[in-house]
Amino acid sequence: MTGHWPAGLSAADLADYLQAQAEHEAEMRELADREFQVETGQIDSYADYHFTWQEELEATAPPPPTTDVSGKGARPGVGSGIGGENLPPF
């Protein structure tokens, strides 16, 4: 980057900004690639395109929480909501 960065912006903040900018530009390139592939018939729908960031999210995502829909083991004072969710009383 040439020139001066804004006053009050530390070198660490500038590095964070530049990293975020690079990630944004990479996502925009992937979006353009997906558009191109749909328009040229290489893939049939937007859902057929697999983004690289999806792989990262899937690899780091925690498993979804399990809920006890039977109502057994509910804490006192906690009601059973829609779909068996335990909700606090209102």
Secondary structure, DSSP 8 states (H G I E B T S, - for coil): --S---TT--HHHHHHHHHHHHHHHHHHHHHHHHHHHHHTTSSSSGGG---HHHHHHHHH--------TT-TT--TT-EE-GGG-EE---
